[in-house]
Amino acid sequence: MAVPIRTSARFYTLAISRGLFSIDGVSDNPLEPAYDVTSDGQRIVLVRDGMYTTETTVTVVENLFQNMNNR
């Protein structure tokens, strides 16, 4: 969701929220988010239910904790 915000010297005004996009197979449960925004703010990473794709892939991340500590 996105919400336009107008600012003035004394207060903020929020407009009506709107969806940015819709993707099948992504949970909309706010207690279990299936997405994250990359640290540079340029990409969104999604976790999708496997029944919505015909591809079978495996991603191997080596040295995960070492890479995280180097950030």
Contact map, one row per residue, 1 for C-alpha under 8 A:
11100000000000001111000000000000000000000000000000000000000000000000000
11110000000000001111000000000000000000000000000000000000000000000000000
11111000000001111100000000000000000000000000000000000000000000000000000
01111100000001111000000000000000000000000000000000000000000000000000000
00111110000111100000000000000000000000000000000000000000000000000000000
00011111000111000000000000000000000000000000000000000000000000000000000
00001111111110000000000000000000000000000000000000000000000000000000000
00000111111100000000000000000000000000000000000000000000000000000000000
00000011111000000000000000000000000000000000000000000000000000000000000
00000011111100000000000000000000000000000000000000000000000000000000000
00000011111110000000000000000000000000000000000000000000000000000000000
00001111011111000000000000000000000000000000000000000000000000000000000
00001110001111100000000000000000000000000000000000000000000000000000000
00111100000111110000000000000000000000000000000000000000000000000000000
00111000000011111000000000000000000000000000000000000000000000000000000
00110000000001111100000000000000000000000000000000000000000000000000000
11110000000000111110000000000000000000000000000000000000000000000000000
11100000000000011111000000000000000000000000000000000000000000000000000
11000000000000001111110000000000000000000000000000000000000000000000000
11000000000000000111110000000000000000000000000000000000000000000000000
00000000000000000011111000000000000000000000000000000000000000000000000
00000000000000000011111100000000000000000000000000000000000000000000000
00000000000000000000111111000000000000000000000000000000000000000000000
00000000000000000000011111000000000000000000000100010000000000000000000
00000000000000000000001111100000000000000000000111110000000000000000000
00000000000000000000001111110000010000000000011110000000000000000000000
00000000000000000000000011111001110000000000000100000000000000000000000
00000000000000000000000001111101110000000000000000000000000000000000000
00000000000000000000000000111111100000000000000000000000000000000000000
00000000000000000000000000011111100000000000000000000000000000000000000
00000000000000000000000000001111100000000000000000000000000000000000000
00000000000000000000000000111111110000000000000000000000000000000000000
00000000000000000000000000111111111100000000000000000000000000000000000
00000000000000000000000001110001111100000000011100000000000000000000000
00000000000000000000000000000000111110000001111000000000000000000000000
00000000000000000000000000000000111111000001110000000000000000000000000
00000000000000000000000000000000001111101111100000000000000000000000000
00000000000000000000000000000000000111111111100000000000000000000000000
00000000000000000000000000000000000011111100000000000000000000000000000
00000000000000000000000000000000000001111110000000000000000000000000000
00000000000000000000000000000000000011111111000000000000000000000000000
00000000000000000000000000000000000011111111000000000000000000000000000
00000000000000000000000000000000000011011111100000000000000000000000000
00000000000000000000000000000000001111001111110000000000000000000000000
00000000000000000000000000000000001111000011111000000000000000000000000
00000000000000000000000001000000011100000001111100000000000000000000000
00000000000000000000000001000000011000000000111110000000000000000000000
00000000000000000000000111100000010000000000011111010000000000000000000
00000000000000000000000011000000000000000000001111111000000000000000000
00000000000000000000000010000000000000000000000111111000000000000000000
00000000000000000000000010000000000000000000000011111100000000000000000
00000000000000000000000110000000000000000000000111111100000000000000000
00000000000000000000000000000000000000000000000011111110000000000000000
00000000000000000000000000000000000000000000000000111111000000000000000
00000000000000000000000000000000000000000000000000001111100000000000000
00000000000000000000000000000000000000000000000000000111110000000000000
00000000000000000000000000000000000000000000000000000011111000000000000
00000000000000000000000000000000000000000000000000000001111100000000000
00000000000000000000000000000000000000000000000000000000111110000000000
00000000000000000000000000000000000000000000000000000000011111000000000
00000000000000000000000000000000000000000000000000000000001111110000000
00000000000000000000000000000000000000000000000000000000000111110000000
00000000000000000000000000000000000000000000000000000000000011111110000
00000000000000000000000000000000000000000000000000000000000011111111000
00000000000000000000000000000000000000000000000000000000000000111111100
00000000000000000000000000000000000000000000000000000000000000111111110
00000000000000000000000000000000000000000000000000000000000000111111111
00000000000000000000000000000000000000000000000000000000000000011111111
00000000000000000000000000000000000000000000000000000000000000001111111
00000000000000000000000000000000000000000000000000000000000000000111111
00000000000000000000000000000000000000000000000000000000000000000011111
